[in-house]
Amino acid sequence: MEWATTIFPIENRFERSEFIERIWRTRSVPEFAMLSVATPHCQIVVVSSLHAPMSVIVRGPETQASVVEIPQDAEFVGIEFKVGTFLPSLAIATLLDTGARLDVASRTKMHLAGRNWEIPNFENAGDFVAHLAREGALVRDQVVEQTLLRKPVALTDRSVQRRFVRATGLTYGAVRQIERAERTASLLTAGTSIADAIDLAGYSDQAHMTRSLQRFLGKTPGKLGPQR
């Protein structure tokens, strides 16, 4: 199986929304598979192709790096949600490291939360999310955001953990570990030395950092430098 080494030409759009991290779109590349990294975010991905029926997939958080197949000759539009945003009609635990394919009635209609919705595109994705939220089909747990920002919440640690698992499928610690790996990758890519990255990211030593990056990003520290 050939892995994608070409960076996808991703176009991102950012909106002022309490639910949306980013809206993105891209096209498939000639390789048949790619390395997908760990992420605490859920997202909805619309896949359209001339050679296959349109599909809409809800992808859950990913707890480790994995190799995924790339549909050929396809276009993708994605809505990545902020951490703690979820669809109550889909149990988050069933989405971890995988996804759920929604029923698609036509090239313009999909089924979610007991009703039909217009399939979103890159231009109207923000309105689509706002509509979901107004109807209660999409919610965000503010306790998750407040805890990640280290703001005080009037809950016990046990209650906070329950809220994290309900909204993200992950524990607070797991979300922090993934975010630390992402931050470390950014440091190394920007030219920070491995020794400095260990200190800045708070790893105990290089072996600790290497294990983390291999688990969550599928790469060693040496593969993340700017020369790569």
N, C-alpha and C positions, 0 to 999 in steps of 0.2 A: 504494500500500500504506500503510495507516494504522499508525503506530507506537504502541505502548503508552506512554501518559504517566502512567497511574495506577500507583501503587506497589502491587505485589502484596501482599495481606494474608498475609504469610508467617508461619507459626508455627514457631519453632525449638526444638529440644531438644538439649541437650548432655550427653554421657555420658563417664564416665571410661573411655576406651578409647584404646589406642595407635594405633588405626586410624581412628577417626571424628573428623572435624572438627566436623560437626553433622548432625543429622537434621532435615529440614524438610518442610512440606506447605503446599499452597496450592490455589487454584482459578483457572481461567482468567478473564481479563478480556475485555470486549467487543471490544477492539482485535484486529487480525489479525496483528500482528507486534510484536516488541520488540527493544530493543538489548541484546545479550548482551555482557558485558565479558570481557576476557582473565582467565584464572585458571590457576594451576599445578596445581589439584586435579582429580582424577578423581571421578566420581560415578555412582551408579546411580539412575535415575529410573523410577518406576512411574507410568504414565499410564492412568487409568481413565475411561471415559465410557459413557453410556447409548447413544450413537450409533455406537460403534466398538469393535472388539475391544480388550481390554487389551493394553498393550505395556510392555515392560521394555527400557530403553535404557541402555547404558554410555556415558557421555560422557567424552571425554578432555580433557586440558588445552587451553585456547584461547589462541592466541598473539596475538590481536588482537580488537578489538571487531567485532561483526558483527550483522546484522539476521536474526532467526530468526522463523519463523512460530509462532503460538500456537494449539494445538488448541482448538477451541471446546467449551464445556460439558464441560470435563474437570477432573478432580482429579489432583493430582500429589503424590507422596511421593518425597523424594530423600534419598539417603545420600551426603553429601560426605565424601570421605576426606582424611586428612592428607597433605600433600605427601610423596611417596616411597612411598605405598601403591598397589599395583597388583594386577591379576589376571594371573597368569602365563600363563593360557590365551589371553589376548588381547594381541597385540603392541601395545605402547603407541604405536608409530610410526603404526599404522593408525588410531588414535583421535584424533590431534591435529586440532583444529578441526572435529571431527565426532563421530560416535558409532557404536556397533554395536547393532543391534536383536537382542536375544536371542530364541531360539525359545520361544514360550509355548504350552504344551500345553492349558491351561485357565485359568480365572480364579484358580486357586490354585497352579499349577505352571509353572515355567520351567526351561530347560535351560542349564547353564553348566558348563564344565570337565568335560564328559563324563558328567554325571549330572543328575538332576532335583532341584530345590530348591523349597521353599515360597516363593511370592512374598511379599516382606516388606511389612509395613504400618507406619504411624507408630509403633504401640505396640511391635511386636516387632523393629524394625529392628536394635537393638543385639544381640539374641540371634542374628539372622540373620548379622550380621557376625562375631560370635564363632564361629559354626558354620563359616563359610567359612574363617576363619583356622585353626581346629583341623584342618580337612581339607586345608590347604595350597592352597586355591583363592584365597586372598587373603594377600599378604605385604607387609611394609614394610621398606625398606632403611634401617637405622639410620644409615648413613653420611650419607645425605641430611639427616636431622634434625640430626646432630651438626655437619655443615658449615654448615648454615643458622644454627645457634646459635653458630657460630664456635668450636666445641670442636675440639681437636686430634684428628686421625685418623692412624693409622699407614699412610698410603697416599700415593703420589705424586699430584700435581695431575692428572696424566693419568688415573690410576686413578679418582680422585674424579669427574672429568668423565664417564668411562665409566659409573660407577654412577648418576650423575644422569640421563644419557640413557636408560639401561636402565629406571630406575624411573619417570621422569617424561616422557620424550620430549623434554625440554628441557635446555639447558645450565644450569650454575649461574648464569651471568650473566643468562640470560633469566628465570629464576625471580626473581632479585633485582630486575630491572627491573620486572616485573609487581607485585611486592610494594611497590616504591617508589611506583609509580603509585597503588596502593590506599591507601597511607599518605598520599600527597599529597591524594587526594580527601577523606580523612577530615579532614585539617587544614583544607582549604578549606571543607568543609561545616560545620565547627565555628566558622568565622568568622576563621580565620587569613588574613592578607593574602597576596596573591600574592607579594610581595617576601619576606615572612618564610617562606612555604612553600618558596620556591626554596632558601633557605639551610638550612632544617631538613631538607629531603629530599635535599639534596646535588646539585641540578642546577647546571649551569654558568651558565645564564641563563634568562630567561623563554621564549625561543624553544625551548630544549632541553626545558623542562618542558611547553610546549604540544605539541610533537611527541609526547612520550611519552604524555601524557594522551589526545590524539586517537587514537593508535595503540591503546592498551590499553583505554581507557574510552569512546572515541567522542565525547568532549566536550572543549571548551576549558576553561581555568581559570576563565574568567568565568561559565561555565554551572554551576559546582560550588559557588558560594557559597550561604550559608544562605537568601538572598532568593529563590533559584531553586526 
